Amino acid sequence: MRLEQYEAAIKEKKNEMIKLGMSKGLQNEETIYCSQELDKLLNEYNRLLLDDKHSNPLNPYVDLFTIFTTHVHRILSIPYGSFFI
């Protein structure tokens, strides 16, 4: 399943659980089972997110360098006279 499919399934299962909880109560077997199914979906979704992040690891040094140079360029582009206003 893809992330979008998991998001749709999670939303649907969450709505189902809310309806069951409102109509049958939070301690009802059906509500608890539905909650467990929602937990499984959420765990799979989170696992998929982590796998996706690890497949494209970021290089923190490159990112830090990019941020640093961007800010240095912004600072250097400020007109000199504006510091004293």
NORUR-V21605 format. One record per helix or strand of 3 or more residues. SS is the DSSP state (hx for helix, st for strand). FROM is the first residue (numbers start at 1). TO is the last residue. Records with the same first field share a line. If there is no record, write none. Layout:
BEGIN
SS=FROM-TO + FROM-TO
END
This chain:
BEGIN
hx=3-24 + 29-55 + 60-76 + 80-84
END
